[in-house]
Amino acid sequence: MPKCPNCTAHMKEPDKEWDFGRFRVKMYKCTKCGNQFREYFMENTLKFVLSAHNGGLGKIRVTKETMDRHKTYQ
Ligand SMILES: [Zn+2]
């Protein structure tokens, strides 16, 4: 079971799954902290993980949502 790189909560099923070149990509959205991350598999071996919480996915919607949420606290 994959873990969220941000809060280490366990994920069940990927939100989306697709092929990216020679990789199989599994996208997860953390139900606990809302972080989005992607696992890249090659021949059923996990090669690397990109996560939105540390900017690994670049600017995506999650970042904006986080910023908006942050704004309401101010
Ligand atoms: Zn999380």
N, CA, C, O and the ligand as a Tripos MOL2 file, in Angstrom:
@<TRIPOS>MOLECULE
protein
  297   295    75     0     0
PROTEIN
NO_CHARGES

@<TRIPOS>ATOM
      1 N           0.8400   -1.2040    0.0000 N.3       1 MET1
      2 CA          0.0000    0.0000    0.0000 C.3       1 MET1
      3 C           0.8730    1.2520    0.0000 C.2       1 MET1
      4 O           1.7520    1.3950    0.8500 O.2       1 MET1
      5 N           0.6380    2.1440   -0.9350 N.am      2 PRO2
      6 CA          1.4570    3.3600   -0.9680 C.3       2 PRO2
      7 C           1.1120    4.3010    0.1800 C.2       2 PRO2
      8 O           0.0000    4.3010    0.7100 O.2       2 PRO2
      9 N           2.0940    5.0890    0.5350 N.am      3 LYS3
     10 CA          1.9140    6.0660    1.6040 C.3       3 LYS3
     11 C           2.0120    7.4610    1.0270 C.2       3 LYS3
     12 O           2.7800    7.7030    0.0960 O.2       3 LYS3
     13 N           1.2340    8.3780    1.5770 N.am      4 CYS4
     14 CA          1.3500    9.7760    1.1980 C.3       4 CYS4
     15 C           2.7210   10.2910    1.6570 C.2       4 CYS4
     16 O           3.0740   10.1410    2.8270 O.2       4 CYS4
     17 N           3.4960   10.8970    0.7440 N.am      5 PRO5
     18 CA          4.8170   11.4060    1.1410 C.3       5 PRO5
     19 C           4.7280   12.5870    2.1010 C.2       5 PRO5
     20 O           5.7110   12.9430    2.7490 O.2       5 PRO5
     21 N           3.5630   13.1830    2.1860 N.am      6 ASN6
     22 CA          3.3990   14.3500    3.0470 C.3       6 ASN6
     23 C           3.0130   13.9650    4.4750 C.2       6 ASN6
     24 O           3.6490   14.4080    5.4320 O.2       6 ASN6
     25 N           1.9800   13.1450    4.6200 N.am      7 CYS7
     26 CA          1.4740   12.8530    5.9630 C.3       7 CYS7
     27 C           1.5730   11.3650    6.3080 C.2       7 CYS7
     28 O           1.1780   10.9640    7.4020 O.2       7 CYS7
     29 N           2.0970   10.5370    5.3880 N.am      8 THR8
     30 CA          2.3080    9.0910    5.5620 C.3       8 THR8
     31 C           1.0180    8.2880    5.7550 C.2       8 THR8
     32 O           1.0630    7.1500    6.2220 O.2       8 THR8
     33 N          -0.1270    8.8740    5.4000 N.am      9 ALA9
     34 CA         -1.3710    8.1010    5.4400 C.3       9 ALA9
     35 C          -1.3480    7.0590    4.3250 C.2       9 ALA9
     36 O          -0.7710    7.3010    3.2650 O.2       9 ALA9
     37 N          -1.9550    5.9300    4.5490 N.am     10 HIS10
     38 CA         -1.9800    4.8760    3.5480 C.3      10 HIS10
     39 C          -3.0920    5.1100    2.5370 C.2      10 HIS10
     40 O          -4.2050    5.4950    2.8960 O.2      10 HIS10
     41 N          -2.7780    4.8750    1.2780 N.am     11 MET11
     42 CA         -3.7470    5.0130    0.2000 C.3      11 MET11
     43 C          -4.2630    3.6360   -0.1960 C.2      11 MET11
     44 O          -3.5650    2.6330   -0.0430 O.2      11 MET11
     45 N          -5.4850    3.5970   -0.7040 N.am     12 LYS12
     46 CA         -6.0280    2.3200   -1.1640 C.3      12 LYS12
     47 C          -5.8790    2.1920   -2.6700 C.2      12 LYS12
     48 O          -4.9470    1.5540   -3.1600 O.2      12 LYS12
     49 N          -6.7960    2.7990   -3.3940 N.am     13 GLU13
     50 CA         -6.7790    2.6960   -4.8510 C.3      13 GLU13
     51 C          -6.2710    3.9960   -5.4640 C.2      13 GLU13
     52 O          -6.5160    5.0810   -4.9340 O.2      13 GLU13
     53 N          -5.5580    3.8770   -6.5890 N.am     14 PRO14
     54 CA         -5.1530    5.1090   -7.2810 C.3      14 PRO14
     55 C          -6.3620    5.8320   -7.8640 C.2      14 PRO14
     56 O          -7.3270    5.2000   -8.2940 O.2      14 PRO14
     57 N          -6.3030    7.1570   -7.8750 N.am     15 ASP15
     58 CA         -7.3540    7.9700   -8.4830 C.3      15 ASP15
     59 C          -7.3860    7.7560   -9.9860 C.2      15 ASP15
     60 O          -8.4460    7.6430  -10.6020 O.2      15 ASP15
     61 N          -6.1840    7.7030  -10.5550 N.am     16 LYS16
     62 CA         -6.0370    7.5340  -12.0050 C.3      16 LYS16
     63 C          -4.8120    6.6900  -12.2560 C.2      16 LYS16
     64 O          -3.9050    6.5920  -11.4310 O.2      16 LYS16
     65 N          -4.8210    6.0790  -13.4390 N.am     17 GLU17
     66 CA         -3.7060    5.2300  -13.8190 C.3      17 GLU17
     67 C          -3.5070    5.3510  -15.3100 C.2      17 GLU17
     68 O          -4.4690    5.2700  -16.0740 O.2      17 GLU17
     69 N          -2.2660    5.5450  -15.7400 N.am     18 TRP18
     70 CA         -2.0410    5.6400  -17.1780 C.3      18 TRP18
     71 C          -0.6000    5.2710  -17.5210 C.2      18 TRP18
     72 O           0.2620    5.1650  -16.6480 O.2      18 TRP18
     73 N          -0.3680    5.0810  -18.8160 N.am     19 ASP19
     74 CA          0.9800    4.7810  -19.2880 C.3      19 ASP19
     75 C           1.6680    6.0720  -19.7090 C.2      19 ASP19
     76 O           1.0840    6.9250  -20.3770 O.2      19 ASP19
     77 N           2.9170    6.1870  -19.3000 N.am     20 PHE20
     78 CA          3.7100    7.3570  -19.6490 C.3      20 PHE20
     79 C           5.0420    6.8520  -20.1860 C.2      20 PHE20
     80 O           5.9600    6.5360  -19.4280 O.2      20 PHE20
     81 N           5.1260    6.7840  -21.5090 N.am     21 GLY21
     82 CA          6.3250    6.1990  -22.1090 C.3      21 GLY21
     83 C           6.4810    4.7620  -21.6460 C.2      21 GLY21
     84 O           5.5790    3.9470  -21.8420 O.2      21 GLY21
     85 N           7.5960    4.4470  -21.0430 N.am     22 ARG22
     86 CA          7.8310    3.0910  -20.5550 C.3      22 ARG22
     87 C           7.3410    2.9090  -19.1290 C.2      22 ARG22
     88 O           7.4600    1.8260  -18.5550 O.2      22 ARG22
     89 N           6.7900    3.9720  -18.5610 N.am     23 PHE23
     90 CA          6.3300    3.9100  -17.1740 C.3      23 PHE23
     91 C           4.8330    3.6390  -17.0910 C.2      23 PHE23
     92 O           4.0720    3.9340  -18.0120 O.2      23 PHE23
     93 N           4.4450    3.0750  -15.9690 N.am     24 ARG24
     94 CA          3.0470    2.9870  -15.5880 C.3      24 ARG24
     95 C           2.8740    3.9770  -14.4420 C.2      24 ARG24
     96 O           3.5400    3.8610  -13.4130 O.2      24 ARG24
     97 N           1.9910    4.9420  -14.6170 N.am     25 VAL25
     98 CA          1.8250    5.9810  -13.6170 C.3      25 VAL25
     99 C           0.5560    5.7410  -12.8180 C.2      25 VAL25
    100 O          -0.5060    5.4750  -13.3810 O.2      25 VAL25
    101 N           0.6770    5.8370  -11.5040 N.am     26 LYS26
    102 CA         -0.5050    5.7560  -10.6380 C.3      26 LYS26
    103 C          -0.6010    7.0420   -9.8400 C.2      26 LYS26
    104 O           0.3180    7.4210   -9.1140 O.2      26 LYS26
    105 N          -1.7350    7.7000   -9.9940 N.am     27 MET27
    106 CA         -1.9280    8.9640   -9.3070 C.3      27 MET27
    107 C          -2.8280    8.7830   -8.0960 C.2      27 MET27
    108 O          -3.8850    8.1560   -8.1750 O.2      27 MET27
    109 N          -2.3990    9.3320   -6.9950 N.am     28 TYR28
    110 CA         -3.1860    9.2560   -5.7690 C.3      28 TYR28
    111 C          -3.4800   10.6460   -5.2530 C.2      28 TYR28
    112 O          -2.6720   11.5640   -5.3960 O.2      28 TYR28
    113 N          -4.6420   10.7880   -4.6520 N.am     29 LYS29
    114 CA         -4.9200   12.0140   -3.9150 C.3      29 LYS29
    115 C          -5.1900   11.6120   -2.4730 C.2      29 LYS29
    116 O          -6.1010   10.8360   -2.1830 O.2      29 LYS29
    117 N          -4.3840   12.1560   -1.5870 N.am     30 CYS30
    118 CA         -4.4800   11.7810   -0.1840 C.3      30 CYS30
    119 C          -5.8110   12.2410    0.4010 C.2      30 CYS30
    120 O          -6.1850   13.4080    0.2850 O.2      30 CYS30
    121 N          -6.5150   11.3090    1.0300 N.am     31 THR31
    122 CA         -7.8090   11.6510    1.6190 C.3      31 THR31
    123 C          -7.6410   12.3940    2.9340 C.2      31 THR31
    124 O          -8.5860   12.9990    3.4400 O.2      31 THR31
    125 N          -6.4350   12.3450    3.4840 N.am     32 LYS32
    126 CA         -6.1900   12.9680    4.7780 C.3      32 LYS32
    127 C          -5.7500   14.4260    4.6420 C.2      32 LYS32
    128 O          -6.3120   15.3140    5.2820 O.2      32 LYS32
    129 N          -4.7310   14.6650    3.7950 N.am     33 CYS33
    130 CA         -4.1900   16.0240    3.6990 C.3      33 CYS33
    131 C          -4.4260   16.6670    2.3390 C.2      33 CYS33
    132 O          -4.0990   17.8380    2.1490 O.2      33 CYS33
    133 N          -5.0000   15.9080    1.3720 N.am     34 GLY34
    134 CA         -5.2880   16.4780    0.0620 C.3      34 GLY34
    135 C          -4.0900   16.5270   -0.8720 C.2      34 GLY34
    136 O          -4.1990   17.0050   -2.0010 O.2      34 GLY34
    137 N          -2.9570   16.0410   -0.4120 N.am     35 ASN35
    138 CA         -1.7560   16.0270   -1.2460 C.3      35 ASN35
    139 C          -1.9520   15.0830   -2.4330 C.2      35 ASN35
    140 O          -2.5750   14.0280   -2.3130 O.2      35 ASN35
    141 N          -1.4070   15.4860   -3.5760 N.am     36 GLN36
    142 CA         -1.4870   14.6240   -4.7500 C.3      36 GLN36
    143 C          -0.0880   14.1180   -5.0800 C.2      36 GLN36
    144 O           0.8730   14.8870   -5.0920 O.2      36 GLN36
    145 N           0.0160   12.8270   -5.3460 N.am     37 PHE37
    146 CA          1.3190   12.2930   -5.7330 C.3      37 PHE37
    147 C           1.1660   11.1860   -6.7580 C.2      37 PHE37
    148 O           0.1110   10.5670   -6.8920 O.2      37 PHE37
    149 N           2.2530   10.9600   -7.4740 N.am     38 ARG38
    150 CA          2.2430    9.9740   -8.5560 C.3      38 ARG38
    151 C           3.3850    8.9980   -8.3790 C.2      38 ARG38
    152 O           4.5220    9.3760   -8.0960 O.2      38 ARG38
    153 N           3.0540    7.7500   -8.5510 N.am     39 GLU39
    154 CA          4.0740    6.7120   -8.5080 C.3      39 GLU39
    155 C           4.3830    6.2670   -9.9370 C.2      39 GLU39
    156 O           3.4730    6.0490  -10.7370 O.2      39 GLU39
    157 N           5.6580    6.1360  -10.2470 N.am     40 TYR40
    158 CA          6.0990    5.7160  -11.5790 C.3      40 TYR40
    159 C           6.6920    4.3190  -11.4960 C.2      40 TYR40
    160 O           7.7080    4.0920  -10.8390 O.2      40 TYR40
    161 N           6.0330    3.3910  -12.1750 N.am     41 PHE41
    162 CA          6.4860    2.0040  -12.1780 C.3      41 PHE41
    163 C           7.1010    1.6470  -13.5280 C.2      41 PHE41
    164 O           6.6400    2.0970  -14.5770 O.2      41 PHE41
    165 N           8.1300    0.8450  -13.4780 N.am     42 MET42
    166 CA          8.6520    0.2490  -14.6930 C.3      42 MET42
    167 C           8.8060   -1.2450  -14.4420 C.2      42 MET42
    168 O           9.4940   -1.6560  -13.5070 O.2      42 MET42
    169 N           8.1680   -2.0500  -15.2730 N.am     43 GLU43
    170 CA          8.1530   -3.4980  -15.0900 C.3      43 GLU43
    171 C           7.7700   -3.8870  -13.6610 C.2      43 GLU43
    172 O           8.4260   -4.7010  -13.0110 O.2      43 GLU43
    173 N           6.6760   -3.2670  -13.2020 N.am     44 ASN44
    174 CA          6.1180   -3.5450  -11.8700 C.3      44 ASN44
    175 C           7.0350   -3.1760  -10.7060 C.2      44 ASN44
    176 O           6.7990   -3.5850   -9.5690 O.2      44 ASN44
    177 N           8.0720   -2.4070  -10.9920 N.am     45 THR45
    178 CA          8.9520   -1.9370   -9.9230 C.3      45 THR45
    179 C           8.7630   -0.4370   -9.7630 C.2      45 THR45
    180 O           8.7980    0.3090  -10.7410 O.2      45 THR45
    181 N           8.5640   -0.0030   -8.5380 N.am     46 LEU46
    182 CA          8.4140    1.4230   -8.2740 C.3      46 LEU46
    183 C           9.7570    2.1140   -8.4770 C.2      46 LEU46
    184 O          10.7370    1.7960   -7.8040 O.2      46 LEU46
    185 N           9.7930    3.0640   -9.4150 N.am     47 LYS47
    186 CA         11.0500    3.7410   -9.7280 C.3      47 LYS47
    187 C          11.2010    5.0420   -8.9570 C.2      47 LYS47
    188 O          12.2390    5.3050   -8.3500 O.2      47 LYS47
    189 N          10.1530    5.8480   -8.9910 N.am     48 PHE48
    190 CA         10.2000    7.0910   -8.2150 C.3      48 PHE48
    191 C           8.8080    7.6380   -7.9780 C.2      48 PHE48
    192 O           7.8420    7.2270   -8.6200 O.2      48 PHE48
    193 N           8.7240    8.5710   -7.0460 N.am     49 VAL49
    194 CA          7.4550    9.1860   -6.6770 C.3      49 VAL49
    195 C           7.5900   10.6960   -6.8110 C.2      49 VAL49
    196 O           8.5570   11.2910   -6.3360 O.2      49 VAL49
    197 N           6.6200   11.2970   -7.4550 N.am     50 LEU50
    198 CA          6.5630   12.7560   -7.4990 C.3      50 LEU50
    199 C           5.3880   13.2100   -6.6530 C.2      50 LEU50
    200 O           4.2920   12.6550   -6.7410 O.2      50 LEU50
    201 N           5.6250   14.2200   -5.8380 N.am     51 SER51
    202 CA          4.5700   14.6700   -4.9410 C.3      51 SER51
    203 C           4.3680   16.1680   -5.0350 C.2      51 SER51
    204 O           5.3160   16.9290   -5.2300 O.2      51 SER51
    205 N           3.1100   16.5820   -4.8940 N.am     52 ALA52
    206 CA          2.7900   18.0080   -4.9850 C.3      52 ALA52
    207 C           3.2450   18.7660   -3.7430 C.2      52 ALA52
    208 O           3.5020   19.9680   -3.8140 O.2      52 ALA52
    209 N           3.3480   18.0820   -2.6110 N.am     53 HIS53
    210 CA          3.5980   18.8000   -1.3520 C.3      53 HIS53
    211 C           4.9740   19.4500   -1.3120 C.2      53 HIS53
    212 O           5.1770   20.4330   -0.5990 O.2      53 HIS53
    213 N           5.9260   18.9040   -2.0790 N.am     54 ASN54
    214 CA          7.2590   19.5220   -2.1050 C.3      54 ASN54
    215 C           7.5920   20.1060   -3.4780 C.2      54 ASN54
    216 O           8.7550   20.3540   -3.7950 O.2      54 ASN54
    217 N           6.5350   20.3220   -4.2990 N.am     55 GLY55
    218 CA          6.7340   20.9370   -5.6050 C.3      55 GLY55
    219 C           7.1680   19.9600   -6.6820 C.2      55 GLY55
    220 O           7.4990   20.3730   -7.7930 O.2      55 GLY55
    221 N           7.1720   18.6690   -6.3700 N.am     56 GLY56
    222 CA          7.6210   17.6540   -7.3180 C.3      56 GLY56
    223 C           6.7560   17.5340   -8.5540 C.2      56 GLY56
    224 O           7.2080   17.0320   -9.5830 O.2      56 GLY56
    225 N           5.5190   17.9880   -8.4680 N.am     57 LEU57
    226 CA          4.6160   17.9250   -9.6130 C.3      57 LEU57
    227 C           4.4860   19.2760  -10.3040 C.2      57 LEU57
    228 O           3.6950   19.4320  -11.2340 O.2      57 LEU57
    229 N           5.2520   20.2320   -9.8530 N.am     58 GLY58
    230 CA          5.1330   21.5710  -10.4230 C.3      58 GLY58
    231 C           3.8640   22.2360   -9.9440 C.2      58 GLY58
    232 O           3.2720   21.8230   -8.9470 O.2      58 GLY58
    233 N           3.4430   23.2790  -10.6640 N.am     59 LYS59
    234 CA          2.2510   24.0010  -10.2350 C.3      59 LYS59
    235 C           1.0100   23.2980  -10.7320 C.2      59 LYS59
    236 O           0.7450   23.2810  -11.9340 O.2      59 LYS59
    237 N           0.2540   22.7220   -9.8350 N.am     60 ILE60
    238 CA         -1.0070   22.0870  -10.1930 C.3      60 ILE60
    239 C          -2.0880   22.6310   -9.2820 C.2      60 ILE60
    240 O          -1.8350   23.4320   -8.3830 O.2      60 ILE60
    241 N          -3.3050   22.1700   -9.5440 N.am     61 ARG61
    242 CA         -4.4610   22.7090   -8.8450 C.3      61 ARG61
    243 C          -4.3540   22.5600   -7.3140 C.2      61 ARG61
    244 O          -4.8040   23.4220   -6.5600 O.2      61 ARG61
    245 N          -3.7560   21.4610   -6.8880 N.am     62 VAL62
    246 CA         -3.6400   21.2050   -5.4470 C.3      62 VAL62
    247 C          -2.9370   22.3650   -4.7480 C.2      62 VAL62
    248 O          -3.3150   22.7780   -3.6520 O.2      62 VAL62
    249 N          -1.8880   22.8840   -5.4260 N.am     63 THR63
    250 CA         -1.1310   23.9860   -4.8540 C.3      63 THR63
    251 C          -2.0430   25.1950   -4.6430 C.2      63 THR63
    252 O          -1.9780   25.8750   -3.6190 O.2      63 THR63
    253 N          -2.8910   25.4420   -5.6390 N.am     64 LYS64
    254 CA         -3.7930   26.5830   -5.5450 C.3      64 LYS64
    255 C          -4.7970   26.3870   -4.4070 C.2      64 LYS64
    256 O          -5.0640   27.3030   -3.6290 O.2      64 LYS64
    257 N          -5.3410   25.1800   -4.3290 N.am     65 GLU65
    258 CA         -6.2930   24.8880   -3.2580 C.3      65 GLU65
    259 C          -5.6580   25.1040   -1.8940 C.2      65 GLU65
    260 O          -6.2810   25.6490   -0.9830 O.2      65 GLU65
    261 N          -4.4180   24.6720   -1.7680 N.am     66 THR66
    262 CA         -3.7000   24.8430   -0.5120 C.3      66 THR66
    263 C          -3.5250   26.3190   -0.1970 C.2      66 THR66
    264 O          -3.6680   26.7480    0.9470 O.2      66 THR66
    265 N          -3.2100   27.0930   -1.2440 N.am     67 MET67
    266 CA         -3.0100   28.5210   -1.0330 C.3      67 MET67
    267 C          -4.3220   29.1890   -0.6420 C.2      67 MET67
    268 O          -4.3510   30.0400    0.2470 O.2      67 MET67
    269 N          -5.3990   28.8040   -1.3030 N.am     68 ASP68
    270 CA         -6.7090   29.3850   -0.9850 C.3      68 ASP68
    271 C          -7.1030   29.0680    0.4510 C.2      68 ASP68
    272 O          -7.6380   29.9100    1.1730 O.2      68 ASP68
    273 N          -6.8200   27.8190    0.8460 N.am     69 ARG69
    274 CA         -7.1340   27.4080    2.2010 C.3      69 ARG69
    275 C          -6.3230   28.2320    3.1940 C.2      69 ARG69
    276 O          -6.8040   28.6260    4.2570 O.2      69 ARG69
    277 N          -5.0800   28.4750    2.8070 N.am     70 HIS70
    278 CA         -4.1870   29.2540    3.6600 C.3      70 HIS70
    279 C          -4.7170   30.6710    3.8350 C.2      70 HIS70
    280 O          -4.6490   31.2490    4.9200 O.2      70 HIS70
    281 N          -5.2440   31.2160    2.7460 N.am     71 LYS71
    282 CA         -5.7590   32.5780    2.7670 C.3      71 LYS71
    283 C          -6.8950   32.7470    3.7620 C.2      71 LYS71
    284 O          -6.9810   33.7630    4.4510 O.2      71 LYS71
    285 N          -7.7780   31.7320    3.8350 N.am     72 THR72
    286 CA         -8.9350   31.8640    4.7130 C.3      72 THR72
    287 C          -8.5420   31.8760    6.1890 C.2      72 THR72
    288 O          -9.3200   32.2970    7.0450 O.2      72 THR72
    289 N          -7.3360   31.4130    6.4740 N.am     73 TYR73
    290 CA         -6.8710   31.4220    7.8630 C.3      73 TYR73
    291 C          -6.3920   32.8160    8.2750 C.2      73 TYR73
    292 O          -6.3100   33.1300    9.4620 O.2      73 TYR73
    293 N          -6.0780   33.6440    7.2750 N.am     74 GLN74
    294 CA         -5.4830   34.9400    7.6030 C.3      74 GLN74
    295 C          -6.5250   35.9940    7.9340 C.2      74 GLN74
    296 O          -6.1750   37.1370    8.2310 O.2      74 GLN74
    297 ZN         -1.3980   13.0470    2.9890 Zn       75 ZN75
@<TRIPOS>BOND
     1     1     2 1
     2     2     3 1
     3     3     4 2
     4     3     5 am
     5     5     6 1
     6     6     7 1
     7     7     8 2
     8     7     9 am
     9     9    10 1
    10    10    11 1
    11    11    12 2
    12    11    13 am
    13    13    14 1
    14    14    15 1
    15    15    16 2
    16    15    17 am
    17    17    18 1
    18    18    19 1
    19    19    20 2
    20    19    21 am
    21    21    22 1
    22    22    23 1
    23    23    24 2
    24    23    25 am
    25    25    26 1
    26    26    27 1
    27    27    28 2
    28    27    29 am
    29    29    30 1
    30    30    31 1
    31    31    32 2
    32    31    33 am
    33    33    34 1
    34    34    35 1
    35    35    36 2
    36    35    37 am
    37    37    38 1
    38    38    39 1
    39    39    40 2
    40    39    41 am
    41    41    42 1
    42    42    43 1
    43    43    44 2
    44    43    45 am
    45    45    46 1
    46    46    47 1
    47    47    48 2
    48    47    49 am
    49    49    50 1
    50    50    51 1
    51    51    52 2
    52    51    53 am
    53    53    54 1
    54    54    55 1
    55    55    56 2
    56    55    57 am
    57    57    58 1
    58    58    59 1
    59    59    60 2
    60    59    61 am
    61    61    62 1
    62    62    63 1
    63    63    64 2
    64    63    65 am
    65    65    66 1
    66    66    67 1
    67    67    68 2
    68    67    69 am
    69    69    70 1
    70    70    71 1
    71    71    72 2
    72    71    73 am
    73    73    74 1
    74    74    75 1
    75    75    76 2
    76    75    77 am
    77    77    78 1
    78    78    79 1
    79    79    80 2
    80    79    81 am
    81    81    82 1
    82    82    83 1
    83    83    84 2
    84    83    85 am
    85    85    86 1
    86    86    87 1
    87    87    88 2
    88    87    89 am
    89    89    90 1
    90    90    91 1
    91    91    92 2
    92    91    93 am
    93    93    94 1
    94    94    95 1
    95    95    96 2
    96    95    97 am
    97    97    98 1
    98    98    99 1
    99    99   100 2
   100    99   101 am
   101   101   102 1
   102   102   103 1
   103   103   104 2
   104   103   105 am
   105   105   106 1
   106   106   107 1
   107   107   108 2
   108   107   109 am
   109   109   110 1
   110   110   111 1
   111   111   112 2
   112   111   113 am
   113   113   114 1
   114   114   115 1
   115   115   116 2
   116   115   117 am
   117   117   118 1
   118   118   119 1
   119   119   120 2
   120   119   121 am
   121   121   122 1
   122   122   123 1
   123   123   124 2
   124   123   125 am
   125   125   126 1
   126   126   127 1
   127   127   128 2
   128   127   129 am
   129   129   130 1
   130   130   131 1
   131   131   132 2
   132   131   133 am
   133   133   134 1
   134   134   135 1
   135   135   136 2
   136   135   137 am
   137   137   138 1
   138   138   139 1
   139   139   140 2
   140   139   141 am
   141   141   142 1
   142   142   143 1
   143   143   144 2
   144   143   145 am
   145   145   146 1
   146   146   147 1
   147   147   148 2
   148   147   149 am
   149   149   150 1
   150   150   151 1
   151   151   152 2
   152   151   153 am
   153   153   154 1
   154   154   155 1
   155   155   156 2
   156   155   157 am
   157   157   158 1
   158   158   159 1
   159   159   160 2
   160   159   161 am
   161   161   162 1
   162   162   163 1
   163   163   164 2
   164   163   165 am
   165   165   166 1
   166   166   167 1
   167   167   168 2
   168   167   169 am
   169   169   170 1
   170   170   171 1
   171   171   172 2
   172   171   173 am
   173   173   174 1
   174   174   175 1
   175   175   176 2
   176   175   177 am
   177   177   178 1
   178   178   179 1
   179   179   180 2
   180   179   181 am
   181   181   182 1
   182   182   183 1
   183   183   184 2
   184   183   185 am
   185   185   186 1
   186   186   187 1
   187   187   188 2
   188   187   189 am
   189   189   190 1
   190   190   191 1
   191   191   192 2
   192   191   193 am
   193   193   194 1
   194   194   195 1
   195   195   196 2
   196   195   197 am
   197   197   198 1
   198   198   199 1
   199   199   200 2
   200   199   201 am
   201   201   202 1
   202   202   203 1
   203   203   204 2
   204   203   205 am
   205   205   206 1
   206   206   207 1
   207   207   208 2
   208   207   209 am
   209   209   210 1
   210   210   211 1
   211   211   212 2
   212   211   213 am
   213   213   214 1
   214   214   215 1
   215   215   216 2
   216   215   217 am
   217   217   218 1
   218   218   219 1
   219   219   220 2
   220   219   221 am
   221   221   222 1
   222   222   223 1
   223   223   224 2
   224   223   225 am
   225   225   226 1
   226   226   227 1
   227   227   228 2
   228   227   229 am
   229   229   230 1
   230   230   231 1
   231   231   232 2
   232   231   233 am
   233   233   234 1
   234   234   235 1
   235   235   236 2
   236   235   237 am
   237   237   238 1
   238   238   239 1
   239   239   240 2
   240   239   241 am
   241   241   242 1
   242   242   243 1
   243   243   244 2
   244   243   245 am
   245   245   246 1
   246   246   247 1
   247   247   248 2
   248   247   249 am
   249   249   250 1
   250   250   251 1
   251   251   252 2
   252   251   253 am
   253   253   254 1
   254   254   255 1
   255   255   256 2
   256   255   257 am
   257   257   258 1
   258   258   259 1
   259   259   260 2
   260   259   261 am
   261   261   262 1
   262   262   263 1
   263   263   264 2
   264   263   265 am
   265   265   266 1
   266   266   267 1
   267   267   268 2
   268   267   269 am
   269   269   270 1
   270   270   271 1
   271   271   272 2
   272   271   273 am
   273   273   274 1
   274   274   275 1
   275   275   276 2
   276   275   277 am
   277   277   278 1
   278   278   279 1
   279   279   280 2
   280   279   281 am
   281   281   282 1
   282   282   283 1
   283   283   284 2
   284   283   285 am
   285   285   286 1
   286   286   287 1
   287   287   288 2
   288   287   289 am
   289   289   290 1
   290   290   291 1
   291   291   292 2
   292   291   293 am
   293   293   294 1
   294   294   295 1
   295   295   296 2
@<TRIPOS>SUBSTRUCTURE
     1 MET1         2 RESIDUE 1 A MET
     2 PRO2         6 RESIDUE 1 A PRO
     3 LYS3        10 RESIDUE 1 A LYS
     4 CYS4        14 RESIDUE 1 A CYS
     5 PRO5        18 RESIDUE 1 A PRO
     6 ASN6        22 RESIDUE 1 A ASN
     7 CYS7        26 RESIDUE 1 A CYS
     8 THR8        30 RESIDUE 1 A THR
     9 ALA9        34 RESIDUE 1 A ALA
    10 HIS10       38 RESIDUE 1 A HIS
    11 MET11       42 RESIDUE 1 A MET
    12 LYS12       46 RESIDUE 1 A LYS
    13 GLU13       50 RESIDUE 1 A GLU
    14 PRO14       54 RESIDUE 1 A PRO
    15 ASP15       58 RESIDUE 1 A ASP
    16 LYS16       62 RESIDUE 1 A LYS
    17 GLU17       66 RESIDUE 1 A GLU
    18 TRP18       70 RESIDUE 1 A TRP
    19 ASP19       74 RESIDUE 1 A ASP
    20 PHE20       78 RESIDUE 1 A PHE
    21 GLY21       82 RESIDUE 1 A GLY
    22 ARG22       86 RESIDUE 1 A ARG
    23 PHE23       90 RESIDUE 1 A PHE
    24 ARG24       94 RESIDUE 1 A ARG
    25 VAL25       98 RESIDUE 1 A VAL
    26 LYS26      102 RESIDUE 1 A LYS
    27 MET27      106 RESIDUE 1 A MET
    28 TYR28      110 RESIDUE 1 A TYR
    29 LYS29      114 RESIDUE 1 A LYS
    30 CYS30      118 RESIDUE 1 A CYS
    31 THR31      122 RESIDUE 1 A THR
    32 LYS32      126 RESIDUE 1 A LYS
    33 CYS33      130 RESIDUE 1 A CYS
    34 GLY34      134 RESIDUE 1 A GLY
    35 ASN35      138 RESIDUE 1 A ASN
    36 GLN36      142 RESIDUE 1 A GLN
    37 PHE37      146 RESIDUE 1 A PHE
    38 ARG38      150 RESIDUE 1 A ARG
    39 GLU39      154 RESIDUE 1 A GLU
    40 TYR40      158 RESIDUE 1 A TYR
    41 PHE41      162 RESIDUE 1 A PHE
    42 MET42      166 RESIDUE 1 A MET
    43 GLU43      170 RESIDUE 1 A GLU
    44 ASN44      174 RESIDUE 1 A ASN
    45 THR45      178 RESIDUE 1 A THR
    46 LEU46      182 RESIDUE 1 A LEU
    47 LYS47      186 RESIDUE 1 A LYS
    48 PHE48      190 RESIDUE 1 A PHE
    49 VAL49      194 RESIDUE 1 A VAL
    50 LEU50      198 RESIDUE 1 A LEU
    51 SER51      202 RESIDUE 1 A SER
    52 ALA52      206 RESIDUE 1 A ALA
    53 HIS53      210 RESIDUE 1 A HIS
    54 ASN54      214 RESIDUE 1 A ASN
    55 GLY55      218 RESIDUE 1 A GLY
    56 GLY56      222 RESIDUE 1 A GLY
    57 LEU57      226 RESIDUE 1 A LEU
    58 GLY58      230 RESIDUE 1 A GLY
    59 LYS59      234 RESIDUE 1 A LYS
    60 ILE60      238 RESIDUE 1 A ILE
    61 ARG61      242 RESIDUE 1 A ARG
    62 VAL62      246 RESIDUE 1 A VAL
    63 THR63      250 RESIDUE 1 A THR
    64 LYS64      254 RESIDUE 1 A LYS
    65 GLU65      258 RESIDUE 1 A GLU
    66 THR66      262 RESIDUE 1 A THR
    67 MET67      266 RESIDUE 1 A MET
    68 ASP68      270 RESIDUE 1 A ASP
    69 ARG69      274 RESIDUE 1 A ARG
    70 HIS70      278 RESIDUE 1 A HIS
    71 LYS71      282 RESIDUE 1 A LYS
    72 THR72      286 RESIDUE 1 A THR
    73 TYR73      290 RESIDUE 1 A TYR
    74 GLN74      294 RESIDUE 1 A GLN
    75 ZN75       297 GROUP 0 **** ****
